[in-house]
Amino acid sequence: MLATVALIGFSGLAVDALAAGDPAAGEGKVAACAACHGTDGKGTAPIYPNLAGQSATYLESALKAYRAGERGGGMSAIMAPQAQSLSDEDIADIAAYYASLTP
C-alpha cells in the first residue's frame, strides 16, 4: 500500500517536471500580464487574481483554456485575446515564473 502511494506521488512529480517552464525566461514575457497581475504576481486591483505561488500546472492549464476559447465568464473577454499570441513554451515559462514567486 505504501509503495503504491509513493509511486502515485512520484508520478505527479514527473508530470510537473515535464510541464516545467523556465522562470527566468518567463520573467521576460510577463509585460502584458503585469498590467493586471503585477510583475510580483500580486494583482494590481482586487478584481485581478494573485498569481504568485500558484501551481504552474494550474496556470498553464488556465492559459491554454483561455487560448483555446474553452474558458468563459469572469475575465475571459480580457484573457482570451492575451493568451492567443502565446506559444506553449511562452505559457510554460510564464506559469513557471509566477509559480516561483512568493505569495
BELKATA-V378763 format. One record per residue. SS is DSSP state (A for helix, B for strand, O for the rest). PHI is phi in whole degrees, 0 to 359 (* if undefined). OMEGA is omega in whole degrees, 0 to 359 (NA if undefined). Layout:
SS/PHI/OMEGA ; SS/PHI/OMEGA
//
This chain:
O/*/180 ; A/297/179 ; A/297/179 ; A/296/179 ; A/298/179 ; A/296/179 ; A/296/178 ; A/296/179 ; A/298/180 ; A/291/178 ; A/293/176 ; A/295/177 ; A/295/180 ; A/296/178 ; A/296/179 ; A/298/180 ; A/295/179 ; A/292/184 ; A/271/187 ; O/293/174 ; O/259/181 ; O/254/182 ; A/301/180 ; A/295/177 ; A/293/180 ; A/298/180 ; A/301/179 ; O/279/184 ; O/247/187 ; O/259/182 ; A/305/180 ; A/291/181 ; A/292/187 ; A/297/180 ; A/303/181 ; A/252/187 ; A/260/179 ; O/71/176 ; O/290/178 ; O/269/178 ; O/79/180 ; O/252/184 ; O/311/182 ; O/280/176 ; O/209/183 ; O/302/181 ; O/282/181 ; O/258/183 ; O/289/172 ; O/285/180 ; O/253/182 ; O/301/177 ; O/81/177 ; O/293/177 ; O/297/177 ; A/300/180 ; A/299/178 ; A/297/181 ; A/299/177 ; A/299/181 ; A/299/181 ; A/296/181 ; A/296/178 ; A/293/178 ; A/292/175 ; A/299/182 ; A/300/182 ; A/277/182 ; O/74/182 ; O/266/182 ; O/239/182 ; O/241/179 ; O/74/177 ; O/51/183 ; O/261/184 ; A/299/179 ; A/295/177 ; A/270/187 ; A/287/183 ; A/302/179 ; A/296/179 ; A/295/183 ; A/283/184 ; A/305/185 ; O/271/184 ; O/271/173 ; O/279/175 ; A/301/179 ; A/294/177 ; A/302/181 ; A/299/180 ; A/298/180 ; A/293/179 ; A/297/179 ; A/297/179 ; A/296/180 ; A/297/181 ; A/296/178 ; A/294/182 ; A/282/183 ; O/277/178 ; O/280/180 ; O/295/NA
//
